[in-house]
Structures are given as structure tokens and as C-alpha cells.
Amino acid sequence: MTRIRWMIVTAAAGLWIATACAPLLAAPPKLPSAQPADVGMSDAHLKFIDVEVEREIVAKRLPGCVVLVGRQGHVAFLKAFGQRQVAPKTVPMTTDTVFDLASITKPVATATSLMILVQQGRLQIRDRVAQHIPEFGQNGKDRITVLQLLTHQSGLIPDNELEDFKDGADKAYERIFALRPLADPGAQFLYSDVGFLVLGALVQRLSGKNVHEFSREHIFAPLGMSETGYVPAEALRNRAAPTEMRGDRWIQGEVHDPRAHRLDGIAGHAGLFSTASDLAVYAQMMLNRGTYAGVRVLSPRTVDVMTQPVSVPSGLRALGWDVQSGFSINKGELMSPTAFGHGGFTGTGLWIDPELDLFVIVLSNRVHPDGKGQVNPLIGRIGTIAAAAIDPLRVVVPATSRAR
């Protein structure tokens, strides 16, 4: 065995051992809090967040939300606004409310899982999907690459018929793999839940574990994100923000997306639940280029590749992330060109800005109680306020005290 091959095998074995042993170690702490001034931010300016959120609640665009702003390894702002639930009774919003993240599932669970498989050598992002899922290659899809799925350039339909999911998961994926594309690969940007359903299936095909099991083992458990995952346990469901009614009961702690629901809550495009404090750990890991509190999830190079802007016909995306596209209304106007993020249909948003060492989390259930509401413009304004609150003349926390 050559020295280079020996090094690769040894490194892979070490990564597997570290991952397998991670649950046996003490869970990393949540991100510590700091006064805004201690992380170079203006407390007075951050108070504009309160004004904007309260105005939108009065306008009934959302019942309530949780906002978290992190900078330099600390939580600089964390506050709950309004109500978690308004029907059939009123329940106040709390900072530990559990939210259905909807499409934030795509980057945080599915794309991150795939990047772990990339760094393990099981996958290359320019692989044709049919190399790993041969039956996907039918009906003109044999040239679609993993990269094109991650950046919504595959030409796949945004959503297939809900009827396709009526006979269980196995039959649903048979029908998904048999779909015909709407456009040639790379020709158009078509935001596609179907593409991420395929990516979730790819995680399972390569690892033998579904995206719920794989992300829990390789991302959330090692990072101590005990309130993050698919199909929440009862204690977390009781703290979840309700969305709409399904039949004669409220959807609470159960995925809102109807396709993910028919897949028993586990899918590549939706189904992940979390809290603001847990999601802050993930965001800080990304700012730290793959590590948090001594736990490494991704290599620095993996993070760089995952977040590098990719030119698409309508703007810029990254691998699982939005960068600057028609979906970027929830991105702060003053964030840097290095920022990447994503939103979720239920009323959620996450943006991470490496240049500003900043991240902004806004979690709401804007679809409660009647499927209406609108929060993307608000999430964008909160991001703008957070970026504008940075004051380079303020004293900042020394790097050695941050959650690295």
C-alpha cells in the first residue's frame, strides 16, 4: 500500500471512529450568550428588530416568532415574540419552542449529509445520480448530476403529484425515479422539492441509513443538537409550534409538508425540526469551517466547497444553499457576498455570513392558523438590522474565548 493510500485509509478510519464514539462523549454546550457590545454590535440598533416584528404581528402576518442573532461565537440577541399558538387556545411563544424547519431541511440535514459522504469518498458531487441509483436514469435523466440536484439545475419538476405517495415510500420513490424532466440538465433553474427527495434517497442508497438516521448520527448527536431531528419525541412535540389543521386535528410536532408526511415524516426536502438555540450550534459550526466545541463534522475544505457560489441561470446558489437568487428576499440587504442561507415554507429563515462573522435565525409558524401569513420580507429586514448593528469600533470578545 502506498503512503498516500495509507494516509487516506487511516484518515477515513479515524473519522469513522471519532463519529462512532461521539455520542459517548459529553455533549458540546450550547452557544454562550454575550452582550451585543462585547461582540462588536449596537444593542440600541438591535432593538429595531422588536419594532419590525411587533408591527408584523399586529398586521397578522405571523402569530409570533423567535429571533436569534449570533456573532463571534456568541448569541448576541435571543427573544421570543407573540404567540406560539392562537387556536384553539392562545399559548405564548417561548425561546425554546420547537419549529418545523420545512425547506431548511435541504441544506442542514440533506446537503450536509451528502457532503459528509463526499469527504468519506463515497460520492463526488459531479457524479451522475444514475451511477448510484441506476433506476433514476430512466426517461432522459441519466445525465443529471448530484451538483445539479443540489443547485436546482436538474430540470426536475418542482413537485410531483401528491397521489404518487398514496402507496407508501417504496412505491413513491419508484414513481419519482420514473419522472420525466421538464428541461435539459443545466438549462434552467427550477427550484425542486423532487430533486431533494432524490438526494435524500441517495443518502440512504450510499450509507444504508435514511437521512434521519444519518444526519442524527453524523451531525446532530455529535454537535449536541438534542432538540434537532426528524419525527420529534413527545416532549419536543409538546413544545412545537402548531401549523395548520390536517383533517380534524392540529398539526403540532408533525411535519407540515404533505409529501414528507406521507413518507412518515422523513424526506430530503422537508421534515426537520429544531429550536433556535440548537440551530445556532449548526450555524456556528459552519462559521468555524466545520468544527464546534472540539467536534469536527466537516473539513474546512468541505465547508468551502459547500458554500462556494455556483452560477445558475437566475443568480447564485451553493450546494444546498441560496446565495443570491430570486429566493433571496429573506437575505439581509447589508450582508456580504459570502453570505449563504435558506428559508422554509412554514416561516423559517437561516442566513450565515462568514465575512461579518454573523448569523441570523428567524423561526416562525406563519402558516398558523389558516395557512396564510408572510414572513420572508421580515426575515430579510431582520438580517439587514443585524448587519447594520455591527460597529467595528466596539471592543470585541477575544477569539480564544469563543465557542470553537
C-alpha positions in Angstrom: 0.0 0.0 0.0 1.4 3.4 -1.0 2.0 6.0 1.7 -0.7 8.3 0.2 -3.3 5.5 0.1 -2.3 4.5 3.7 -2.9 8.1 4.8 -6.3 8.2 3.2 -7.4 4.9 4.7 -6.1 5.9 8.1 -7.8 9.3 8.0 -11.1 7.7 7.0 -10.8 5.2 9.8 -10.1 7.9 12.3 -13.1 9.9 11.1 -15.3 6.8 11.5 -14.0 6.1 15.0 -14.5 9.8 16.0 -18.0 9.8 14.7 -19.0 6.5 16.2 -17.6 7.5 19.6 -19.1 11.0 19.6 -22.4 10.0 21.4 -20.3 8.5 24.2 -18.6 11.9 24.9 -20.1 14.8 26.8 -22.4 16.8 24.6 -20.9 20.1 23.5 -22.5 23.1 25.2 -24.9 25.4 23.5 -23.6 28.7 22.2 -22.8 31.1 25.1 -24.5 34.5 25.3 -22.8 37.9 25.3 -23.9 41.5 25.4 -24.1 43.0 21.9 -21.3 45.4 22.7 -19.0 42.6 23.6 -19.2 41.2 20.1 -19.0 44.5 18.3 -22.7 45.2 17.9 -25.0 48.0 18.9 -27.7 47.0 21.4 -29.7 50.1 20.6 -29.7 49.2 16.9 -30.8 45.6 17.5 -33.9 47.0 19.2 -35.2 47.8 15.8 -35.8 44.1 15.5 -38.5 44.4 18.2 -40.2 47.2 16.2 -40.3 45.3 13.0 -41.6 42.0 14.5 -44.3 43.6 16.6 -45.6 45.6 13.6 -45.9 42.4 11.5 -47.6 40.5 14.4 -50.2 43.4 14.7 -50.7 43.1 10.9 -51.4 39.4 11.4 -48.7 38.2 9.1 -47.5 35.8 11.7 -48.7 34.8 15.2 -45.2 35.0 16.7 -41.6 34.1 16.2 -38.2 33.5 17.8 -35.2 35.6 16.6 -31.6 34.8 17.4 -28.6 36.8 16.2 -25.1 35.3 16.7 -21.7 36.9 16.3 -18.1 36.0 17.1 -19.1 32.7 18.7 -21.8 34.1 21.0 -25.6 34.7 21.0 -26.0 38.5 20.9 -29.8 38.6 20.7 -32.4 36.0 21.5 -36.0 36.8 22.0 -39.5 35.3 21.7 -42.3 37.4 20.3 -46.1 37.0 20.2 -47.9 33.7 20.4 -46.8 30.1 19.6 -50.5 29.2 19.2 -53.6 31.2 18.7 -56.2 28.4 18.1 -58.0 26.6 19.6 -56.3 28.4 22.5 -53.6 31.0 23.0 -50.1 29.9 24.1 -47.2 32.4 24.4 -44.1 32.0 22.2 -41.0 30.9 24.1 -37.4 30.8 23.1 -37.3 27.0 23.4 -40.2 26.5 21.0 -39.6 23.7 18.5 -40.3 24.6 14.9 -40.9 22.7 11.7 -38.0 24.0 9.6 -39.6 23.0 6.3 -37.0 23.6 3.5 -34.2 24.5 5.8 -34.1 20.7 5.9 -32.5 20.8 2.5 -29.1 22.3 3.5 -28.9 21.4 7.2 -29.8 17.7 7.0 -29.7 16.5 3.4 -26.9 18.6 1.8 -24.7 18.4 4.9 -25.1 14.6 5.0 -24.1 14.4 1.3 -21.0 16.5 1.9 -20.0 14.1 4.7 -20.4 11.3 2.2 -18.3 13.2 -0.2 -15.5 13.7 2.3 -15.7 10.0 3.1 -15.0 9.2 -0.5 -18.4 7.6 -1.2 -19.6 10.2 -3.6 -18.4 13.0 -5.9 -20.6 16.0 -6.4 -20.2 15.8 -10.2 -21.2 12.1 -10.2 -24.3 11.3 -12.3 -27.0 10.3 -9.9 -27.7 7.2 -12.0 -24.2 5.9 -11.1 -25.6 5.3 -7.6 -29.3 4.9 -8.3 -29.5 3.3 -11.7 -33.3 3.3 -11.9 -33.2 7.1 -11.7 -31.6 7.3 -15.1 -34.7 6.3 -17.0 -36.7 8.8 -19.1 -33.8 11.1 -20.0 -32.4 11.6 -16.5 -29.2 9.7 -17.0 -27.1 12.9 -17.3 -28.3 14.6 -14.2 -25.6 15.1 -11.7 -25.6 15.5 -7.9 -24.4 19.0 -8.3 -27.3 19.9 -10.5 -29.7 18.5 -7.9 -28.1 20.4 -5.1 -28.3 23.7 -7.1 -31.8 23.1 -8.6 -30.5 22.8 -12.2 -31.6 19.2 -12.8 -34.7 20.1 -14.9 -36.9 18.1 -12.5 -40.4 19.2 -11.8 -40.8 21.3 -8.6 -43.4 18.9 -7.0 -44.8 15.7 -8.3 -48.4 14.7 -7.7 -49.4 14.0 -4.1 -51.2 10.9 -5.4 -47.8 9.4 -6.2 -47.3 9.0 -2.4 -50.5 7.1 -1.6 -49.0 3.6 -1.6 -46.1 4.0 0.7 -42.4 5.1 0.5 -41.1 2.4 -1.8 -43.8 2.9 -4.5 -43.4 6.7 -4.1 -39.7 6.6 -4.9 -40.4 4.2 -7.9 -42.7 6.9 -9.3 -40.2 9.7 -8.5 -37.4 7.8 -10.3 -39.6 7.3 -13.3 -40.5 11.0 -13.7 -39.6 12.8 -16.9 -37.6 16.1 -16.6 -39.1 19.4 -17.7 -35.8 20.7 -19.1 -32.3 19.6 -20.0 -29.9 19.4 -17.1 -28.2 22.8 -16.5 -30.6 24.6 -18.9 -32.8 26.2 -16.2 -33.0 27.0 -12.6 -36.2 25.2 -11.3 -36.5 25.1 -7.5 -37.4 21.4 -6.9 -38.5 19.5 -3.9 -38.4 16.4 -6.1 -34.6 16.9 -6.5 -34.1 16.9 -2.8 -36.3 13.9 -2.4 -33.9 12.1 -4.7 -30.9 13.4 -2.7 -32.5 12.0 0.5 -32.8 8.7 -1.3 -29.2 9.0 -2.4 -28.1 9.3 1.3 -29.8 6.1 2.0 -28.5 4.3 -1.0 -24.9 5.2 -0.2 -25.0 4.8 3.6 -27.7 2.2 4.2 -29.4 4.7 6.6 -32.1 7.2 5.8 -31.5 10.9 6.1 -33.0 11.0 9.6 -30.6 8.3 10.9 -27.6 9.5 9.0 -28.0 13.2 10.0 -28.6 12.3 13.6 -25.5 10.1 13.8 -23.1 12.3 11.9 -24.3 15.9 12.5 -26.8 16.5 15.3 -25.7 14.0 18.0 -22.0 14.9 17.8 -22.9 18.6 18.0 -25.1 18.1 21.0 -28.2 19.3 19.0 -30.5 17.2 21.1 -33.6 19.2 20.0 -33.0 18.8 16.3 -34.1 15.9 14.1 -37.0 14.3 12.2 -40.1 12.9 13.9 -39.7 14.6 17.3 -40.2 12.7 20.5 -43.3 13.5 22.6 -41.6 16.1 24.9 -40.4 18.1 21.9 -43.8 17.7 20.1 -45.5 19.3 23.1 -43.2 22.3 22.7 -43.7 22.6 19.0 -45.4 25.5 17.3 -48.6 24.3 15.6 -49.1 25.0 11.9 -52.4 24.2 10.2 -55.2 21.5 10.7 -54.9 18.1 9.0 -58.3 16.7 8.9 -59.9 17.4 12.3 -56.7 17.9 14.3 -53.9 20.5 14.6 -50.5 19.7 13.1 -48.1 20.0 16.0 -44.7 18.4 16.1 -45.6 16.6 12.9 -44.3 17.7 9.5 -46.5 20.2 7.7 -45.3 19.3 4.2 -47.9 16.8 2.8 -45.3 14.7 0.8 -42.9 14.4 3.7 -45.9 13.5 5.9 -46.8 10.6 3.5 -43.2 9.4 3.8 -43.6 9.0 7.6 -42.0 12.4 8.2 -38.6 11.6 6.8 -37.6 13.1 3.5 -34.7 15.0 1.9 -36.7 18.2 1.2 -38.6 18.7 4.5 -39.2 17.1 7.9 -36.5 18.6 10.1 -37.5 20.2 13.4 -35.3 22.3 15.7 -35.0 25.2 18.1 -33.2 28.5 17.7 -30.5 27.6 20.2 -29.8 24.2 18.5 -29.8 25.8 15.1 -27.3 28.3 16.4 -24.8 25.5 17.1 -25.1 24.3 13.5 -24.6 27.9 12.2 -21.5 28.4 14.4 -20.1 25.1 13.2 -20.3 26.4 9.6 -18.7 29.7 10.6 -15.9 27.7 12.3 -15.5 25.8 9.0 -16.7 22.5 10.2 -16.0 22.3 13.9 -17.7 23.3 17.1 -16.5 22.9 20.7 -13.9 20.4 19.7 -16.2 18.3 17.5 -15.4 18.3 13.8 -18.3 17.5 11.4 -16.9 18.8 8.1 -13.4 19.5 7.0 -12.6 23.2 6.3 -12.3 22.4 2.6 -15.7 20.7 2.6 -17.3 23.8 4.0 -15.5 25.9 1.4 -16.8 23.7 -1.4 -20.3 23.5 0.0 -20.7 27.3 0.3 -18.8 28.4 -2.8 -21.3 30.3 -5.1 -22.4 28.5 -8.2 -23.7 30.4 -11.1 -27.2 29.3 -12.1 -29.4 30.8 -14.8 -31.2 33.1 -12.3 -28.4 34.1 -10.0 -26.1 32.3 -7.5 -26.7 29.2 -5.4 -24.4 27.0 -3.4 -24.6 23.3 -2.6 -28.0 23.1 -0.9 -27.9 26.9 -0.1 -29.2 30.1 -1.5 -26.7 32.9 -2.1 -28.3 35.5 -4.4 -31.3 34.5 -6.4 -35.0 35.1 -6.8 -35.5 33.4 -3.4 -33.2 35.8 -1.5 -35.8 38.2 -0.3 -35.1 36.8 3.2 -31.4 37.8 2.9 -30.4 41.0 4.7 -29.6 43.8 2.3 -26.3 44.6 4.1 -25.0 41.0 4.3 -21.7 40.4 2.5 -21.3 38.4 -0.8 -20.0 35.5 1.3 -23.4 35.0 3.0 -25.4 31.9 2.4 -28.8 30.8 3.7 -32.2 29.3 3.2 -35.8 29.7 4.1 -38.7 27.4 4.8 -42.4 27.4 3.8 -43.6 27.3 7.4 -42.0 30.7 8.1 -38.4 30.0 8.9 -35.1 31.5 7.8 -31.3 31.0 8.4 -28.6 33.2 7.0 -24.9 32.8 7.8 -22.3 35.4 6.8 -18.6 34.4 7.2 -17.2 37.8 6.3 -19.2 39.5 9.0 -18.9 36.5 11.4 -22.6 36.7 11.8 -25.7 34.5 11.6 -29.4 35.3 11.8 -32.1 32.8 12.7 -35.8 33.7 12.5 -38.2 30.9 13.3 -42.0 31.3 13.0 -45.1 29.4 12.2 -46.6 31.9 9.8 -49.0 29.3 8.4 -50.8 29.1 11.7 -53.7 29.0 12.0 -55.1 29.3 8.4 -52.3 28.7 6.0 -51.7 32.4 5.4 -49.1 34.9 6.7 -46.0 36.2 5.2 -42.5 36.5 6.8 -39.8 36.5 4.1 -39.6 40.3 3.8 -39.5 40.5 7.7 -36.7 37.9 7.8 -34.7 40.0 5.3 -35.2 43.2 7.3 -34.1 41.5 10.5 -30.9 40.4 8.6 -30.3 43.9 7.5 -30.8 45.3 11.0 -28.3 42.7 12.4 -25.7 43.5 9.8 -26.2 47.3 10.4 -25.8 46.8 14.1 -22.1 45.8 13.7 -19.8 48.5 14.9 -16.1 47.9 14.1 -15.1 50.5 16.8 -16.6 48.5 19.6 -14.5 46.2 21.8 -15.0 42.5 20.9 -14.6 39.2 22.7 -11.1 37.7 22.3 -11.1 34.9 19.8 -9.7 32.5 22.5 -13.0 32.7 24.4 -15.3 31.8 21.5 -17.0 28.5 21.0 -14.5 26.9 18.7 
